[in-house]
Amino acid sequence: MRAIGVYCASTLGTSALYQDAAREAGTALARRGIELVYGGGRFGLMGLVADAALAAGGRVTGVMTRGLVEREIAHPDLSAMQVVETMHERKTQMAALAEGFIALPGGPGTTAW
């Protein structure tokens, strides 16, 4: 199965357009049989893209640091969750799993990559 990584915000962003784009991206990937690889969060644009992919029957893999998992922000319904120790490991693992990336607008985390 092919996989695409998506970088996006853990907040909903400043525009409903960002939320729509996240949902559309998740749905489009799933409908094309492309696995979503993302940061593993359940909130914000991260949660929307994952929920949309799952609702469309897609496979979704999250990659999250142990500290964030312990803070209970991990999405509970993913196909798979990989837990790493550092943010560097998180980005490295996402790059290893994905064949390419999409960066959705809406938050400072996307631009920090």
Residue frames relative to the residue before (quaternion, step in Angstrom):
aa qw qx qy qz dx dy dz
M 1.0000 0.0000 0.0000 0.0000 0.00 0.00 0.00
R 0.4144 -0.6820 0.5447 0.2578 3.54 -1.04 0.76
A 0.1246 -0.7882 0.5998 0.0591 3.56 -1.19 0.57
I 0.1274 -0.7562 0.6396 0.0538 3.51 -1.14 0.83
G 0.3178 -0.7319 0.5734 0.1856 3.55 -0.98 0.89
V 0.1321 -0.7743 0.6151 0.0684 3.54 -1.07 0.76
Y 0.1548 -0.7473 0.6416 0.0771 3.53 -0.90 1.03
C 0.2197 0.7602 -0.5868 0.1717 3.55 -0.83 1.01
A 0.6786 -0.5455 0.3451 0.3504 3.52 -1.34 0.29
S 0.4122 -0.6690 0.5573 0.2683 3.53 -1.27 0.48
T 0.6179 0.4335 -0.3506 0.5544 3.55 1.33 0.34
L 0.6093 -0.5843 0.3946 0.3629 3.59 -1.25 0.21
G 0.5119 -0.6577 0.4257 0.3523 3.59 1.20 -0.09
T 0.5965 -0.6084 0.4153 0.3187 3.51 -1.33 0.05
S 0.7667 0.2835 -0.1588 0.5537 3.58 1.25 -0.02
A 0.5302 -0.6141 0.4817 0.3313 3.55 -1.11 0.71
L 0.5432 0.6139 -0.3992 0.4107 3.60 1.17 -0.43
Y 0.6286 0.5319 -0.3321 0.4601 3.59 1.05 -0.73
Q 0.6493 0.5123 -0.3100 0.4689 3.55 0.99 -0.83
D 0.6450 0.5125 -0.3131 0.4725 3.58 0.97 -0.86
A 0.6529 0.5189 -0.3133 0.4541 3.58 0.94 -0.88
A 0.6385 0.5214 -0.3283 0.4612 3.60 0.98 -0.79
R 0.6625 0.4940 -0.3051 0.4732 3.58 0.91 -0.88
E 0.6670 0.5070 -0.3003 0.4560 3.57 0.91 -0.91
A 0.6387 0.5239 -0.3288 0.4577 3.59 0.99 -0.77
G 0.6708 0.5002 -0.3000 0.4581 3.59 0.86 -0.92
T 0.6635 0.5000 -0.2968 0.4708 3.56 0.94 -0.89
A 0.6716 0.5122 -0.3023 0.4418 3.58 0.87 -0.95
L 0.6412 0.5147 -0.3305 0.4634 3.60 0.95 -0.81
A 0.6818 0.4957 -0.2955 0.4495 3.58 0.82 -0.98
R 0.6699 0.5086 -0.3054 0.4464 3.59 0.89 -0.87
R 0.6984 0.4357 -0.2600 0.5048 3.58 1.20 -0.49
G 0.5107 -0.6730 0.4038 0.3510 3.57 1.28 0.12
I 0.4863 0.6459 -0.4349 0.3965 3.56 1.19 0.58
E 0.4103 -0.7148 0.5152 0.2351 3.56 -0.77 1.05
L 0.3265 -0.7094 0.5937 0.1943 3.56 -1.11 0.76
V 0.0568 -0.7417 0.6680 0.0199 3.55 -0.97 0.98
Y 0.1608 0.7933 -0.5671 0.1525 3.58 -0.69 1.04
G 0.7630 -0.4449 0.2612 0.3894 3.56 -1.32 0.04
G 0.5351 -0.6993 0.3604 0.3077 3.59 1.26 0.01
G 0.5095 0.6814 -0.4094 0.3294 3.60 1.23 0.02
R 0.3891 -0.7243 0.5237 0.2232 3.52 -1.25 0.51
F 0.6714 0.4937 -0.2887 0.4713 3.58 1.27 -0.19
G 0.8266 0.3042 -0.1868 0.4351 3.51 -1.36 0.23
L 0.8042 -0.2339 0.1982 0.5091 3.52 -1.20 -0.62
M 0.5710 0.5841 -0.3782 0.4357 3.58 1.14 -0.61
G 0.6853 0.4797 -0.2831 0.4691 3.56 0.85 -0.94
L 0.6523 0.5265 -0.3204 0.4412 3.59 0.97 -0.82
V 0.6739 0.4843 -0.3129 0.4620 3.60 0.86 -0.89
A 0.6591 0.5017 -0.3076 0.4683 3.60 0.98 -0.80
D 0.6575 0.5140 -0.3117 0.4543 3.59 0.88 -0.93
A 0.6625 0.5077 -0.3090 0.4558 3.58 0.95 -0.86
A 0.6525 0.5030 -0.3173 0.4696 3.59 0.96 -0.83
L 0.6605 0.5017 -0.3055 0.4676 3.58 0.93 -0.88
A 0.6568 0.5196 -0.3103 0.4499 3.60 0.94 -0.88
A 0.6972 0.4408 -0.2607 0.5017 3.58 1.15 -0.62
G 0.6120 -0.6042 0.3301 0.3891 3.58 1.27 0.27
G 0.4631 0.7132 -0.4205 0.3163 3.57 1.25 0.30
R 0.4607 -0.6207 0.5538 0.3096 3.49 -1.40 0.20
V 0.0571 -0.8045 0.5909 -0.0191 3.56 -0.88 1.01
T 0.0823 -0.7848 0.6142 0.0125 3.54 -0.84 1.10
G 0.1900 -0.7752 0.5955 0.0916 3.54 -0.85 1.01
V 0.1188 -0.7487 0.6465 0.0864 3.54 -1.21 0.60
M 0.1151 0.8186 -0.5406 0.1561 3.56 -0.46 1.21
T 0.5076 -0.6337 0.4848 0.3252 3.53 -1.14 0.61
R 0.6381 -0.5449 0.3920 0.3771 3.54 -1.19 0.62
G 0.6372 0.5516 -0.3240 0.4298 3.57 0.98 -0.85
L 0.6744 0.4700 -0.2968 0.4860 3.58 0.98 -0.79
V 0.6096 0.5329 -0.3519 0.4697 3.59 1.05 -0.69
E 0.6666 0.5059 -0.2998 0.4580 3.58 0.94 -0.87
R 0.6537 0.4872 -0.3103 0.4889 3.62 1.19 -0.49
E 0.4460 -0.7473 0.3978 0.2903 3.57 1.38 0.21
I 0.4557 0.6639 -0.4867 0.3387 3.57 0.88 0.86
A 0.4467 0.6907 -0.4519 0.3452 3.59 1.30 0.08
H 0.4977 -0.6325 0.5064 0.3096 3.56 -1.11 0.75
P 0.3660 -0.7866 0.4552 0.2001 3.61 -0.65 1.04
D 0.7516 0.4502 -0.2048 0.4364 3.61 1.14 -0.45
L 0.3564 0.7694 -0.4725 0.2403 3.58 1.19 0.36
S 0.5980 -0.5430 0.4489 0.3820 3.54 -1.31 0.36
A 0.7832 -0.0803 0.0788 0.6115 3.58 1.07 -0.79
M 0.1092 -0.7618 0.6350 0.0675 3.54 -1.21 0.62
Q 0.1285 -0.7679 0.6243 0.0641 3.56 -0.85 1.01
V 0.1926 -0.7897 0.5781 0.0709 3.55 -0.74 1.11
V 0.0629 -0.7865 0.6141 -0.0181 3.55 -0.84 1.10
E 0.5771 -0.6306 0.4060 0.3232 3.57 -1.25 0.23
T 0.8244 0.1708 -0.0614 0.5361 3.61 0.91 -0.81
M 0.6325 -0.5146 0.4098 0.4089 3.55 -1.30 0.28
H 0.6071 0.5456 -0.3585 0.4530 3.59 1.04 -0.67
E 0.6550 0.4939 -0.3033 0.4848 3.59 0.96 -0.87
R 0.6057 0.5647 -0.3496 0.4383 3.58 1.04 -0.75
K 0.7073 0.4456 -0.2643 0.4810 3.58 0.78 -1.00
T 0.6262 0.5338 -0.3339 0.4597 3.58 1.03 -0.74
Q 0.6770 0.4847 -0.2915 0.4709 3.58 0.92 -0.89
M 0.6195 0.5224 -0.3493 0.4705 3.59 0.99 -0.73
A 0.6574 0.5066 -0.3099 0.4639 3.59 0.94 -0.85
A 0.6491 0.5161 -0.3205 0.4578 3.60 1.04 -0.71
L 0.7093 0.4696 -0.2543 0.4601 3.59 1.06 -0.74
A 0.7527 0.4054 -0.1971 0.4798 3.58 1.06 -0.74
E 0.4101 -0.7008 0.5328 0.2386 3.54 -1.18 0.65
G 0.7819 -0.0223 0.0240 0.6225 3.56 1.27 -0.31
F 0.3245 -0.7589 0.5382 0.1704 3.56 -1.30 0.15
I 0.1757 -0.7051 0.6756 0.1246 3.47 -1.39 0.52
A 0.1427 -0.7615 0.6258 0.0907 3.59 -0.96 0.85
L 0.1901 -0.7844 0.5835 0.0900 3.56 -0.59 1.17
P 0.4754 -0.6690 0.4832 0.3049 3.60 -1.00 0.71
G 0.4999 0.7094 -0.4417 0.2275 3.52 -1.27 0.14
G 0.8339 0.0583 -0.0295 0.5481 3.59 1.13 -0.25
P 0.6355 -0.5696 0.3702 0.3668 3.55 -1.21 0.48
G 0.5651 0.6156 -0.3918 0.3850 3.62 1.09 -0.48
T 0.6219 0.5454 -0.3378 0.4490 3.55 1.06 -0.70
T 0.7187 0.4446 -0.2678 0.4627 3.58 0.85 -0.90
A 0.6010 0.5802 -0.3590 0.4163 3.60 1.20 -0.40
W 0.5602 0.6093 -0.3959 0.3978 3.59 1.19 -0.29
